[in-house]
Amino acid sequence: MGIKDWFGGDKKKAAYRDKLKEAVADGRLDTQEMKSLEELRKELDVGDVAGDRTVIRREIYNEAAGAAKRDGEFTTEDAAELKKIQKFLALRDDQVEQTKWDLARLRVLTEIRQGQLPTVSPSNVSLRGVQLEPDEIAHYSVSVDVLDLPNPRGADGVPMVWRKPYDGGSARAHVLPEDGAKPQGEGSLIITDRRLILKTGNRSAAVKYGPEARIHLYGDGVRLQRTVGNTLLRFRSGSEETGEIVGELLSALMK
């Protein structure tokens, strides 16, 4: 495109960009809005949006995604609307991959709160080598870093108490107490309808749900209190929704 990029230095192109951002500011883009944008594009005599730099189009998509999840939920309808916006912006899945992963986790969280619990496919690699009990259902798995901690020093996190509802959002205020913790490798945390299972390599250990289970939740992981010491499981996803998914799911299952 020469010296000028799609919007650079051109007031007309900047005006079209502003209208486009305004149109998707609520996380939606209906047929009338698309028609109006096309008419404006022709009136201003600017190129098709697909000719814009990826960074600009991704920024607009992310703003729309932020609006879609503003109420803390992400529904099937929200997903369909964002799919239309992605198509209009001519963005490939890999160009908005991280945002789509975050939205997928929020959608899982929304469905759990609505009573629709997810399930892990038996062919999922996280279940390889794990012996489930008869009729036991694996509902969720997440990759974790495993650490050993002698004492949390008052950073107790949110206790997941038998037959007590999880207070949504409460884990976000707590961070894993990693000072003095020793790395033990990586693993998978598997949440079933009966147990919390930690798989590391070819080995696995489990905590059965019940009044005696000592499971503590943080925004970035889980602490399993042992008779002596603690096992820390730090979520590798880096998403703030992961802790909420684990909290809501354990709350639904520990009753």
TIBAKE-824591 format. One record per residue: residue in three letters; x, y, z of N, C-alpha, C in turn. Coordinates in nm, 3 decimals, always signed. Atoms other than C-alpha are relative to their C-alpha. Layout:
BEGIN
ATOM   res       npx       npy       npz      capx      capy      capz       cpx       cpy       cpz
ATOM   ALA         X         Y         Z         X         Y         Z         X         Y         Z
...
This chain:
BEGIN
ATOM   res       npx       npy       npz      capx      capy      capz       cpx       cpy       cpz
ATOM   MET    +0.083    -0.122    +0.000    +0.000    +0.000    +0.000    +0.085    +0.126    +0.000
ATOM   GLY    -0.085    -0.117    +0.006    +0.301    +0.225    -0.025    +0.026    +0.057    +0.138
ATOM   ILE    -0.035    -0.067    -0.125    +0.385    +0.481    +0.241    -0.115    -0.005    +0.099
ATOM   LYS    +0.117    -0.002    -0.089    +0.032    +0.495    +0.380    -0.055    -0.140    +0.019
ATOM   ASP    +0.069    +0.127    -0.023    -0.122    +0.192    +0.549    -0.149    +0.026    -0.014
ATOM   TRP    +0.144    -0.008    +0.029    -0.494    +0.123    +0.541    -0.066    +0.121    +0.064
ATOM   PHE    +0.062    -0.115    -0.066    -0.580    +0.395    +0.797    +0.097    +0.118    +0.011
ATOM   GLY    -0.100    -0.099    -0.032    -0.253    +0.584    +0.833    -0.012    +0.131    -0.075
ATOM   GLY    -0.002    -0.133    +0.057    -0.275    +0.959    +0.776    -0.121    +0.036    -0.083
ATOM   ASP    +0.118    -0.027    +0.083    -0.616    +0.940    +0.611    -0.121    +0.018    +0.091
ATOM   LYS    +0.112    -0.030    -0.090    -0.903    +1.108    +0.798    -0.124    -0.081    -0.036
ATOM   LYS    +0.118    +0.076    +0.041    -1.165    +0.926    +0.592    +0.009    -0.144    +0.049
ATOM   LYS    -0.018    +0.138    -0.045    -1.020    +0.588    +0.673    -0.010    -0.009    +0.153
ATOM   ALA    +0.011    -0.004    -0.146    -0.988    +0.685    +1.040    -0.146    +0.013    +0.042
ATOM   ALA    +0.142    -0.017    -0.031    -1.354    +0.790    +1.037    -0.074    -0.133    -0.014
ATOM   TYR    +0.064    +0.131    +0.020    -1.456    +0.450    +0.901    +0.038    -0.095    +0.114
ATOM   ARG    -0.043    +0.085    -0.111    -1.249    +0.275    +1.167    -0.078    +0.032    +0.127
ATOM   ASP    +0.073    -0.041    -0.121    -1.419    +0.476    +1.442    -0.145    -0.050    -0.004
ATOM   LYS    +0.138    +0.048    +0.013    -1.765    +0.385    +1.308    -0.007    -0.151    +0.018
ATOM   LEU    -0.005    +0.146    -0.014    -1.666    +0.020    +1.290    +0.015    -0.038    +0.147
ATOM   LYS    -0.019    +0.028    -0.142    -1.545    +0.023    +1.650    -0.127    +0.032    +0.079
ATOM   GLU    +0.127    -0.038    -0.065    -1.865    +0.198    +1.755    -0.107    -0.107    -0.022
ATOM   ALA    +0.102    +0.099    +0.034    -2.076    -0.063    +1.578    +0.014    -0.129    +0.080
ATOM   VAL    -0.022    +0.127    -0.072    -1.916    -0.358    +1.759    +0.024    +0.020    +0.149
ATOM   ALA    -0.029    -0.032    -0.140    -1.880    -0.184    +2.096    -0.087    -0.078    +0.098
ATOM   ASP    +0.088    +0.078    -0.089    -2.169    -0.391    +2.237    +0.019    -0.150    -0.020
ATOM   GLY    -0.026    +0.141    +0.023    -2.022    -0.721    +2.115    -0.091    -0.063    -0.103
ATOM   ARG    +0.093    +0.050    +0.101    -2.275    -0.749    +1.834    +0.016    +0.079    -0.130
ATOM   LEU    -0.004    -0.066    +0.130    -2.299    -0.664    +1.464    -0.114    -0.057    -0.083
ATOM   ASP    +0.116    +0.053    +0.072    -2.640    -0.699    +1.303    +0.005    +0.037    -0.148
ATOM   THR    +0.003    -0.018    +0.145    -2.735    -0.694    +0.937    -0.007    +0.147    -0.039
ATOM   GLN    +0.015    -0.142    +0.031    -2.838    -0.328    +0.939    +0.131    +0.075    +0.023
ATOM   GLU    -0.128    -0.065    -0.028    -2.507    -0.223    +1.097    +0.102    -0.033    -0.109
ATOM   MET    -0.092    +0.037    +0.108    -2.312    -0.418    +0.835    -0.033    +0.075    -0.128
ATOM   LYS    +0.043    -0.073    +0.120    -2.517    -0.255    +0.560    +0.042    +0.146    +0.010
ATOM   SER    -0.037    -0.140    -0.019    -2.457    +0.091    +0.707    +0.151    +0.021    -0.013
ATOM   LEU    -0.146    -0.009    +0.010    -2.084    +0.026    +0.736    +0.046    -0.010    -0.145
ATOM   GLU    -0.037    +0.015    +0.140    -2.066    -0.085    +0.373    -0.034    +0.127    -0.078
ATOM   GLU    +0.038    -0.126    +0.066    -2.253    +0.226    +0.260    +0.098    +0.111    +0.035
ATOM   LEU    -0.096    -0.102    -0.043    -2.018    +0.444    +0.465    +0.135    -0.021    -0.068
ATOM   ARG    -0.128    +0.030    +0.065    -1.715    +0.267    +0.322    +0.002    +0.050    -0.143
ATOM   LYS    +0.009    -0.046    +0.139    -1.831    +0.339    -0.031    -0.005    +0.152    -0.007
ATOM   GLU    +0.012    -0.146    -0.001    -1.922    +0.697    +0.056    +0.135    +0.066    +0.025
ATOM   LEU    -0.132    -0.056    -0.031    -1.577    +0.760    +0.204    +0.107    -0.043    -0.098
ATOM   ASP    -0.092    +0.053    +0.101    -1.414    +0.565    -0.078    +0.128    -0.054    +0.064
ATOM   VAL    -0.114    +0.064    -0.065    -1.193    +0.356    +0.148    -0.001    -0.149    -0.035
ATOM   GLY    -0.011    +0.140    +0.035    -1.069    +0.003    +0.094    -0.075    -0.092    +0.095
ATOM   ASP    +0.068    +0.101    -0.081    -1.222    -0.314    +0.231    +0.074    -0.021    +0.131
ATOM   VAL    -0.060    +0.016    -0.131    -1.162    -0.385    +0.600    +0.107    -0.110    +0.001
ATOM   ALA    -0.098    +0.108    +0.006    -0.968    -0.701    +0.508    +0.139    +0.052    -0.035
ATOM   GLY    -0.129    -0.057    +0.036    -0.692    -0.473    +0.379    +0.069    +0.070    +0.115
ATOM   ASP    -0.060    -0.066    -0.116    -0.631    -0.327    +0.724    +0.108    -0.089    +0.061
ATOM   ARG    -0.101    +0.076    -0.071    -0.336    -0.432    +0.936    -0.066    -0.092    +0.102
ATOM   THR    +0.056    +0.098    -0.094    -0.402    -0.739    +1.150    -0.011    +0.057    +0.140
ATOM   VAL    -0.001    -0.052    -0.136    -0.313    -0.554    +1.470    -0.121    +0.090    +0.025
ATOM   ILE    +0.116    -0.088    -0.015    -0.592    -0.300    +1.409    -0.128    -0.082    +0.006
ATOM   ARG    +0.121    +0.084    +0.002    -0.854    -0.562    +1.322    -0.012    -0.083    +0.127
ATOM   ARG    +0.002    +0.080    -0.123    -0.755    -0.775    +1.622    -0.039    +0.088    +0.119
ATOM   GLU    +0.035    -0.093    -0.108    -0.782    -0.471    +1.850    -0.151    +0.023    +0.003
ATOM   ILE    +0.145    -0.022    +0.007    -1.138    -0.410    +1.729    -0.074    -0.125    +0.047
ATOM   TYR    +0.063    +0.127    -0.041    -1.228    -0.778    +1.775    +0.009    -0.016    +0.152
ATOM   ASN    -0.019    +0.016    -0.144    -1.085    -0.780    +2.128    -0.089    +0.096    +0.079
ATOM   GLU    +0.091    -0.093    -0.066    -1.290    -0.472    +2.218    -0.142    -0.057    -0.001
ATOM   ALA    +0.132    +0.062    +0.009    -1.603    -0.651    +2.098    -0.010    -0.118    +0.097
ATOM   ALA    -0.002    +0.115    -0.091    -1.503    -0.962    +2.296    -0.011    +0.047    +0.145
ATOM   GLY    +0.007    -0.055    -0.134    -1.453    -0.749    +2.607    -0.142    +0.042    +0.036
ATOM   ALA    +0.139    -0.040    -0.023    -1.804    -0.611    +2.570    -0.090    -0.121    +0.020
ATOM   ALA    +0.082    +0.121    -0.007    -1.949    -0.960    +2.522    +0.009    -0.067    +0.137
ATOM   LYS    -0.017    +0.069    -0.128    -1.808    -1.084    +2.853    -0.007    +0.096    +0.119
ATOM   ARG    +0.003    -0.102    -0.105    -1.866    -0.765    +3.053    -0.086    -0.040    +0.118
ATOM   ASP    +0.089    +0.040    -0.109    -2.147    -0.922    +3.254    +0.046    -0.127    +0.070
ATOM   GLY    -0.055    +0.119    -0.066    -1.927    -1.217    +3.355    -0.053    -0.130    -0.055
ATOM   GLU    +0.052    +0.120    +0.064    -2.104    -1.460    +3.124    +0.032    +0.003    -0.149
ATOM   PHE    -0.022    +0.009    +0.144    -2.050    -1.584    +2.770    -0.088    -0.113    -0.052
ATOM   THR    +0.102    +0.095    +0.043    -2.346    -1.755    +2.606    +0.021    -0.044    -0.145
ATOM   THR    -0.004    +0.046    +0.138    -2.403    -1.941    +2.280    -0.031    +0.115    -0.096
ATOM   GLU    +0.035    -0.117    +0.083    -2.564    -1.625    +2.143    +0.118    +0.095    -0.013
ATOM   ASP    -0.118    -0.087    +0.004    -2.258    -1.419    +2.238    +0.105    -0.056    -0.096
ATOM   ALA    -0.099    +0.065    +0.086    -2.035    -1.671    +2.061    -0.036    +0.017    -0.147
ATOM   ALA    +0.044    -0.014    +0.139    -2.245    -1.652    +1.744    +0.021    +0.143    -0.049
ATOM   GLU    -0.019    -0.140    +0.039    -2.229    -1.272    +1.743    +0.147    +0.031    -0.025
ATOM   LEU    -0.143    -0.024    +0.019    -1.852    -1.267    +1.785    +0.053    -0.070    -0.123
ATOM   LYS    -0.041    +0.070    +0.121    -1.817    -1.519    +1.507    -0.030    +0.086    -0.123
ATOM   LYS    +0.035    -0.090    +0.111    -1.997    -1.274    +1.275    +0.099    +0.116    -0.007
ATOM   ILE    -0.094    -0.112    -0.003    -1.768    -0.993    +1.386    +0.137    -0.045    -0.051
ATOM   GLN    -0.128    +0.054    +0.047    -1.460    -1.210    +1.330    +0.000    -0.014    -0.152
ATOM   LYS    +0.010    +0.017    +0.145    -1.580    -1.292    +0.980    +0.001    +0.134    -0.071
ATOM   PHE    +0.005    -0.133    +0.061    -1.657    -0.927    +0.902    +0.139    +0.064    +0.000
ATOM   LEU    -0.134    -0.057    -0.010    -1.307    -0.832    +1.018    +0.105    -0.082    -0.075
ATOM   ALA    -0.090    +0.087    +0.078    -1.156    -1.110    +0.803    +0.118    -0.049    +0.083
ATOM   LEU    -0.104    +0.051    -0.089    -0.963    -1.255    +1.097    -0.006    -0.153    +0.006
ATOM   ARG    -0.008    +0.146    -0.014    -0.846    -1.617    +1.103    -0.003    -0.037    +0.149
ATOM   ASP    +0.004    +0.046    -0.139    -0.885    -1.824    +1.420    +0.135    +0.018    +0.069
ATOM   ASP    -0.132    -0.009    -0.062    -0.510    -1.826    +1.479    +0.040    +0.144    +0.031
ATOM   GLN    -0.032    -0.140    -0.025    -0.504    -1.445    +1.471    -0.067    +0.054    +0.127
ATOM   VAL    +0.068    -0.039    -0.124    -0.737    -1.424    +1.773    -0.006    -0.120    +0.096
ATOM   GLU    +0.002    +0.128    -0.073    -0.645    -1.757    +1.932    -0.011    +0.018    +0.150
ATOM   GLN    +0.000    -0.016    -0.146    -0.573    -1.635    +2.286    -0.136    +0.051    +0.049
ATOM   THR    +0.130    -0.053    -0.038    -0.896    -1.435    +2.302    -0.106    -0.109    -0.006
ATOM   LYS    +0.099    +0.107    +0.015    -1.097    -1.732    +2.178    +0.015    -0.105    +0.111
ATOM   TRP    -0.023    +0.093    -0.110    -0.936    -1.958    +2.440    -0.061    +0.055    +0.129
ATOM   ASP    +0.055    -0.063    -0.120    -1.029    -1.711    +2.716    -0.153    -0.002    -0.002
ATOM   LEU    +0.145    +0.001    +0.013    -1.385    -1.687    +2.585    -0.055    -0.141    +0.017
ATOM   ALA    +0.045    +0.140    -0.014    -1.412    -2.067    +2.567    -0.006    -0.038    +0.148
ATOM   ARG    +0.001    +0.029    -0.144    -1.320    -2.089    +2.936    -0.117    +0.071    +0.068
ATOM   LEU    +0.112    -0.074    -0.059    -1.576    -1.821    +3.022    -0.132    -0.068    -0.035
ATOM   ARG    +0.122    +0.070    +0.039    -1.838    -2.015    +2.828    -0.020    -0.125    +0.086
ATOM   VAL    +0.009    +0.117    -0.088    -1.757    -2.331    +3.029    -0.049    +0.043    +0.138
ATOM   LEU    +0.040    -0.051    -0.130    -1.791    -2.126    +3.349    -0.148    +0.036    +0.001
ATOM   THR    +0.141    -0.038    +0.011    -2.126    -1.986    +3.234    -0.090    -0.123    +0.004
ATOM   GLU    +0.082    +0.121    +0.006    -2.260    -2.333    +3.158    -0.001    -0.074    +0.133
ATOM   ILE    -0.004    +0.064    -0.132    -2.144    -2.471    +3.495    -0.098    +0.070    +0.093
ATOM   ARG    +0.090    -0.077    -0.086    -2.332    -2.193    +3.671    -0.146    -0.024    -0.036
ATOM   GLN    +0.136    +0.032    +0.044    -2.638    -2.291    +3.469    -0.035    -0.146    +0.023
ATOM   GLY    +0.026    +0.140    -0.031    -2.605    -2.652    +3.584    +0.042    -0.098    -0.108
ATOM   GLN    -0.048    +0.087    +0.107    -2.447    -2.788    +3.265    +0.148    -0.028    +0.020
ATOM   LEU    -0.139    +0.032    -0.032    -2.130    -2.963    +3.376    +0.071    -0.057    -0.122
ATOM   PRO    -0.076    +0.051    +0.115    -1.859    -3.028    +3.114    +0.046    -0.143    +0.027
ATOM   THR    -0.058    +0.134    -0.015    -1.710    -3.373    +3.055    +0.129    -0.007    -0.081
ATOM   VAL    -0.127    +0.021    +0.069    -1.363    -3.485    +2.950    -0.012    -0.127    -0.082
ATOM   SER    +0.005    +0.118    +0.086    -1.345    -3.723    +2.656    +0.093    -0.109    +0.052
ATOM   PRO    -0.086    +0.111    -0.044    -1.210    -4.068    +2.750    +0.131    -0.007    -0.077
ATOM   SER    -0.121    +0.003    +0.082    -0.955    -4.024    +2.470    +0.096    +0.115    +0.031
ATOM   ASN    -0.084    -0.114    -0.036    -0.816    -3.704    +2.625    +0.131    -0.048    +0.060
ATOM   VAL    -0.132    +0.045    -0.044    -0.442    -3.736    +2.687    +0.016    +0.010    +0.150
ATOM   SER    -0.014    -0.015    -0.145    -0.483    -3.620    +3.048    -0.050    -0.122    +0.076
ATOM   LEU    +0.055    +0.118    -0.065    -0.677    -3.938    +3.127    +0.080    -0.127    -0.028
ATOM   ARG    -0.079    +0.117    +0.036    -0.420    -4.170    +2.976    +0.073    -0.054    +0.123
ATOM   GLY    -0.064    +0.064    -0.115    -0.308    -4.414    +3.245    -0.073    +0.022    +0.132
ATOM   VAL    +0.077    -0.025    -0.122    -0.567    -4.290    +3.498    -0.113    -0.103    +0.009
ATOM   GLN    +0.103    +0.102    -0.020    -0.790    -4.565    +3.639    -0.119    +0.062    +0.071
ATOM   LEU    +0.122    -0.053    -0.060    -1.138    -4.426    +3.696    -0.081    -0.114    +0.063
ATOM   GLU    +0.087    +0.098    -0.063    -1.383    -4.605    +3.922    -0.120    -0.028    -0.092
ATOM   PRO    +0.118    +0.030    +0.082    -1.691    -4.775    +3.769    -0.101    +0.116    +0.003
ATOM   ASP    +0.098    -0.108    +0.017    -1.931    -4.507    +3.637    +0.050    +0.138    +0.046
ATOM   GLU    -0.055    -0.131    -0.038    -1.698    -4.227    +3.753    +0.011    +0.087    -0.125
ATOM   ILE    +0.000    -0.092    +0.114    -1.721    -3.920    +3.527    +0.106    +0.109    +0.021
ATOM   ALA    -0.099    -0.108    -0.002    -1.427    -3.688    +3.454    -0.064    +0.124    -0.062
ATOM   HIS    +0.067    -0.120    +0.046    -1.564    -3.335    +3.423    +0.093    +0.109    -0.053
ATOM   TYR    -0.088    -0.109    +0.041    -1.258    -3.115    +3.376    +0.145    -0.040    +0.025
ATOM   SER    -0.143    +0.022    -0.022    -0.880    -3.128    +3.341    +0.076    +0.126    -0.038
ATOM   VAL    -0.082    -0.117    +0.027    -0.615    -2.860    +3.348    +0.145    -0.033    +0.031
ATOM   SER    -0.143    +0.022    -0.023    -0.236    -2.866    +3.318    +0.048    +0.088    +0.116
ATOM   VAL    -0.047    -0.072    -0.117    -0.053    -2.762    +3.634    +0.150    -0.018    +0.020
ATOM   ASP    -0.135    +0.014    -0.054    +0.292    -2.698    +3.775    -0.017    -0.048    +0.143
ATOM   VAL    +0.012    +0.058    -0.134    +0.340    -2.904    +4.092    +0.115    +0.049    +0.088
ATOM   LEU    -0.101    -0.049    -0.094    +0.521    -2.759    +4.394    -0.029    -0.058    +0.139
ATOM   ASP    +0.013    +0.046    -0.138    +0.583    -2.874    +4.750    +0.024    +0.118    +0.093
ATOM   LEU    -0.010    -0.114    -0.091    +0.526    -2.620    +5.028    -0.017    -0.046    +0.145
ATOM   PRO    +0.012    +0.040    -0.141    +0.593    -2.680    +5.400    -0.115    +0.071    +0.072
ATOM   ASN    +0.098    -0.078    -0.077    +0.373    -2.397    +5.530    -0.050    +0.119    -0.082
ATOM   PRO    +0.053    -0.114    +0.077    +0.136    -2.146    +5.360    +0.014    +0.133    +0.072
ATOM   ARG    -0.026    -0.121    -0.079    +0.214    -1.892    +5.637    -0.119    +0.098    -0.003
ATOM   GLY    +0.119    -0.084    -0.011    -0.141    -1.764    +5.665    -0.070    +0.028    -0.131
ATOM   ALA    +0.063    -0.020    +0.132    -0.209    -1.748    +5.289    -0.083    -0.123    -0.032
ATOM   ASP    +0.076    +0.124    +0.004    -0.480    -2.010    +5.323    -0.087    -0.018    -0.124
ATOM   GLY    +0.087    +0.012    +0.116    -0.683    -1.933    +5.010    -0.145    -0.020    +0.042
ATOM   VAL    +0.142    +0.023    -0.026    -1.051    -2.023    +4.986    -0.024    -0.149    +0.023
ATOM   PRO    +0.023    +0.143    -0.025    -1.137    -2.356    +5.155    -0.125    -0.049    -0.074
ATOM   MET    +0.115    +0.061    +0.067    -1.364    -2.576    +4.942    -0.062    -0.097    +0.099
ATOM   VAL    +0.061    +0.073    -0.110    -1.596    -2.702    +5.213    -0.114    -0.089    -0.051
ATOM   TRP    +0.102    +0.098    +0.035    -1.816    -3.010    +5.179    -0.140    +0.059    +0.021
ATOM   ARG    +0.139    -0.045    -0.001    -2.177    -2.911    +5.096    -0.016    +0.150    +0.032
ATOM   LYS    +0.009    -0.144    -0.016    -2.100    -2.540    +5.109    +0.024    +0.066    -0.135
ATOM   PRO    -0.015    -0.063    +0.133    -2.153    -2.326    +4.793    +0.126    +0.087    -0.008
ATOM   TYR    -0.115    -0.087    +0.025    -1.855    -2.146    +4.641    -0.050    +0.141    -0.023
ATOM   ASP    +0.034    -0.140    +0.017    -1.877    -1.768    +4.664    +0.072    +0.051    -0.125
ATOM   GLY    -0.058    -0.036    +0.130    -1.822    -1.670    +4.300    +0.093    +0.120    +0.006
ATOM   GLY    -0.096    -0.108    +0.006    -1.514    -1.456    +4.243    +0.092    +0.011    +0.121
ATOM   SER    -0.078    -0.015    -0.124    -1.372    -1.508    +4.595    +0.145    -0.044    -0.015
ATOM   ALA    -0.137    +0.050    +0.016    -1.062    -1.698    +4.475    +0.091    +0.103    -0.067
ATOM   ARG    -0.082    -0.097    +0.074    -0.947    -1.405    +4.258    +0.088    +0.084    +0.092
ATOM   ALA    -0.074    -0.084    -0.093    -0.826    -1.220    +4.568    +0.117    -0.074    +0.065
ATOM   HIS    -0.104    +0.080    -0.064    -0.588    -1.502    +4.665    +0.101    -0.051    -0.102
ATOM   VAL    -0.110    +0.046    +0.085    -0.249    -1.591    +4.515    +0.073    -0.113    +0.070
ATOM   LEU    -0.072    +0.113    -0.058    -0.066    -1.920    +4.568    +0.122    +0.047    +0.080
ATOM   PRO    -0.116    -0.038    -0.083    +0.189    -1.885    +4.851    +0.125    -0.079    -0.040
ATOM   GLU    -0.111    +0.076    +0.057    +0.497    -1.992    +4.655    +0.135    +0.026    +0.066
ATOM   ASP    -0.128    -0.028    -0.066    +0.764    -1.842    +4.881    +0.045    -0.122    +0.080
ATOM   GLY    -0.052    +0.118    -0.067    +0.975    -2.137    +4.992    -0.048    -0.131    -0.060
ATOM   ALA    +0.051    +0.122    +0.065    +0.795    -2.383    +4.761    +0.105    -0.059    -0.093
ATOM   LYS    -0.096    +0.068    +0.085    +1.002    -2.642    +4.575    -0.070    -0.063    -0.120
ATOM   PRO    +0.061    +0.058    +0.120    +0.912    -2.729    +4.213    +0.015    -0.151    -0.002
ATOM   GLN    +0.000    +0.146    +0.007    +0.819    -3.094    +4.162    -0.030    -0.051    -0.140
ATOM   GLY    +0.030    +0.042    +0.136    +0.747    -3.097    +3.789    -0.137    +0.047    -0.046
ATOM   GLU    +0.128    -0.035    +0.058    +0.431    -3.082    +3.582    -0.098    -0.116    +0.012
ATOM   GLY    +0.100    +0.105    -0.008    +0.105    -3.272    +3.583    -0.134    +0.047    -0.052
ATOM   SER    +0.137    -0.034    +0.040    -0.267    -3.272    +3.515    -0.090    -0.013    +0.123
ATOM   LEU    +0.101    +0.004    -0.105    -0.539    -3.187    +3.763    -0.131    -0.042    -0.065
ATOM   ILE    +0.124    +0.054    +0.059    -0.851    -3.392    +3.686    -0.109    +0.004    +0.106
ATOM   ILE    +0.113    -0.011    -0.092    -1.185    -3.315    +3.849    -0.109    -0.095    -0.046
ATOM   THR    +0.107    +0.095    +0.032    -1.433    -3.603    +3.852    -0.119    +0.025    +0.092
ATOM   ASP    +0.116    -0.016    -0.087    -1.771    -3.641    +4.013    +0.021    -0.059    +0.139
ATOM   ARG    -0.028    +0.062    -0.129    -1.605    -3.824    +4.305    +0.131    +0.045    +0.064
ATOM   ARG    -0.134    -0.026    -0.051    -1.243    -3.717    +4.334    +0.068    +0.113    -0.075
ATOM   LEU    -0.094    -0.091    +0.065    -0.980    -3.460    +4.259    +0.127    -0.081    -0.019
ATOM   ILE    -0.114    +0.086    +0.032    -0.700    -3.648    +4.082    +0.117    +0.082    -0.053
ATOM   LEU    -0.122    -0.062    +0.052    -0.342    -3.534    +4.030    +0.080    -0.109    -0.070
ATOM   LYS    -0.080    +0.093    +0.079    -0.159    -3.715    +3.752    +0.134    +0.064    -0.033
ATOM   THR    -0.135    -0.045    +0.033    +0.218    -3.676    +3.721    +0.075    -0.116    -0.064
ATOM   GLY    -0.066    +0.110    +0.071    +0.389    -3.890    +3.460    -0.090    -0.123    -0.001
ATOM   ASN    +0.077    +0.124    -0.006    +0.275    -4.249    +3.513    -0.063    -0.023    +0.137
ATOM   ARG    +0.053    +0.013    -0.134    +0.165    -4.185    +3.870    -0.122    +0.090    +0.020
ATOM   SER    +0.115    -0.084    -0.032    -0.157    -4.047    +4.016    -0.035    -0.014    +0.147
ATOM   ALA    +0.048    -0.001    -0.138    -0.294    -3.952    +4.356    -0.134    +0.071    +0.000
ATOM   ALA    +0.134    -0.057    +0.002    -0.644    -3.854    +4.453    -0.047    +0.043    +0.139
ATOM   VAL    +0.067    -0.045    -0.122    -0.846    -3.666    +4.714    -0.149    -0.021    -0.021
ATOM   LYS    +0.143    +0.025    +0.012    -1.199    -3.796    +4.764    -0.077    +0.116    +0.063
ATOM   TYR    +0.083    -0.105    -0.056    -1.470    -3.540    +4.820    -0.066    -0.048    +0.129
ATOM   GLY    +0.064    +0.034    -0.127    -1.614    -3.533    +5.170    +0.039    +0.101    +0.105
ATOM   PRO    -0.029    -0.096    -0.108    -1.600    -3.349    +5.503    +0.148    +0.011    +0.034
ATOM   GLU    -0.141    +0.001    -0.038    -1.233    -3.446    +5.548    +0.092    +0.053    -0.110
ATOM   ALA    -0.083    -0.050    +0.111    -1.110    -3.318    +5.209    +0.052    +0.139    +0.033
ATOM   ARG    -0.061    -0.131    -0.031    -0.868    -3.029    +5.256    +0.054    +0.062    -0.129
ATOM   ILE    -0.029    -0.060    +0.130    -0.876    -2.842    +4.926    -0.017    +0.150    +0.013
ATOM   HIS    +0.005    -0.147    -0.011    -0.794    -2.470    +4.911    +0.021    +0.061    -0.139
ATOM   LEU    -0.003    -0.059    +0.135    -0.853    -2.257    +4.602    +0.057    +0.141    +0.001
ATOM   TYR    -0.058    -0.133    +0.023    -0.660    -1.954    +4.475    -0.034    +0.042    -0.143
ATOM   GLY    +0.029    -0.044    +0.136    -0.702    -1.743    +4.165    +0.087    -0.068    -0.103
ATOM   ASP    -0.095    +0.059    +0.095    -0.400    -1.911    +4.007    +0.032    -0.146    +0.029
ATOM   GLY    -0.030    +0.140    -0.026    -0.412    -2.261    +4.153    -0.076    -0.058    +0.118
ATOM   VAL    +0.063    +0.075    -0.109    -0.505    -2.512    +4.422    +0.107    -0.044    +0.098
ATOM   ARG    -0.090    +0.055    -0.102    -0.342    -2.614    +4.751    -0.068    -0.120    +0.063
ATOM   LEU    +0.049    +0.121    -0.064    -0.390    -2.968    +4.876    +0.076    -0.017    +0.130
ATOM   GLN    -0.065    +0.011    -0.130    -0.320    -2.981    +5.246    +0.019    -0.146    +0.038
ATOM   ARG    -0.032    +0.136    -0.040    -0.144    -3.300    +5.351    +0.013    -0.008    +0.152
ATOM   THR    -0.022    +0.016    -0.144    -0.090    -3.444    +5.699    +0.123    +0.080    +0.041
ATOM   VAL    -0.119    -0.082    -0.020    +0.256    -3.289    +5.676    +0.031    +0.071    -0.132
ATOM   GLY    -0.029    -0.077    +0.121    +0.310    -3.009    +5.423    -0.119    +0.017    -0.092
ATOM   ASN    +0.105    -0.033    +0.096    +0.115    -2.900    +5.119    +0.049    -0.023    -0.143
ATOM   THR    -0.029    +0.010    +0.143    +0.101    -2.971    +4.747    -0.067    +0.117    -0.070
ATOM   LEU    +0.055    -0.113    +0.077    +0.057    -2.661    +4.529    -0.013    -0.041    -0.145
ATOM   LEU    +0.025    +0.027    +0.141    -0.094    -2.694    +4.184    -0.029    +0.133    -0.068
ATOM   ARG    +0.014    -0.130    +0.066    -0.040    -2.381    +3.976    -0.054    -0.021    -0.142
ATOM   PHE    +0.059    +0.014    +0.132    -0.266    -2.353    +3.671    +0.095    +0.055    -0.106
ATOM   ARG    -0.091    -0.043    +0.106    -0.061    -2.330    +3.352    -0.071    +0.084    -0.105
ATOM   SER    +0.077    -0.073    +0.102    -0.341    -2.167    +3.151    +0.024    +0.150    +0.007
ATOM   GLY    -0.019    -0.144    -0.014    -0.274    -1.820    +3.292    -0.129    +0.078    -0.009
ATOM   SER    +0.130    -0.067    +0.012    -0.646    -1.743    +3.258    -0.064    +0.015    +0.137
ATOM   GLU    +0.066    -0.023    -0.128    -0.830    -1.587    +3.550    -0.130    -0.078    +0.013
ATOM   GLU    +0.124    +0.077    -0.005    -1.134    -1.793    +3.455    +0.023    -0.142    +0.052
ATOM   THR    -0.024    +0.139    -0.040    -0.965    -2.125    +3.537    -0.032    -0.023    +0.147
ATOM   GLY    +0.029    +0.014    -0.142    -0.982    -2.072    +3.913    -0.149    +0.001    +0.027
ATOM   GLU    +0.145    -0.007    -0.018    -1.349    -1.980    +3.884    -0.068    -0.128    -0.047
ATOM   ILE    +0.055    +0.127    +0.050    -1.423    -2.291    +3.678    +0.018    -0.109    +0.105
ATOM   VAL    -0.028    +0.101    -0.100    -1.256    -2.511    +3.939    -0.086    +0.021    +0.124
ATOM   GLY    +0.081    -0.030    -0.117    -1.437    -2.336    +4.225    -0.146    -0.035    -0.018
ATOM   GLU    +0.142    +0.027    +0.027    -1.783    -2.355    +4.069    -0.024    -0.149    -0.020
ATOM   LEU    +0.017    +0.142    +0.028    -1.730    -2.713    +3.955    +0.011    -0.082    +0.129
ATOM   LEU    -0.013    +0.071    -0.127    -1.605    -2.837    +4.293    -0.122    +0.024    +0.089
ATOM   SER    +0.118    -0.032    -0.080    -1.895    -2.659    +4.460    -0.120    -0.084    -0.044
ATOM   ALA    +0.111    +0.079    +0.053    -2.139    -2.842    +4.231    +0.013    -0.148    +0.032
ATOM   LEU    -0.025    +0.143    -0.019    -1.975    -3.178    +4.298    +0.015    -0.040    +0.147
ATOM   MET    -0.025    +0.032    -0.142    -1.893    -3.157    +4.670    -0.128    +0.018    +0.082
ATOM   LYS    +0.127    -0.010    -0.074    -2.246    -3.210    +4.796    -0.075    -0.132    -0.006
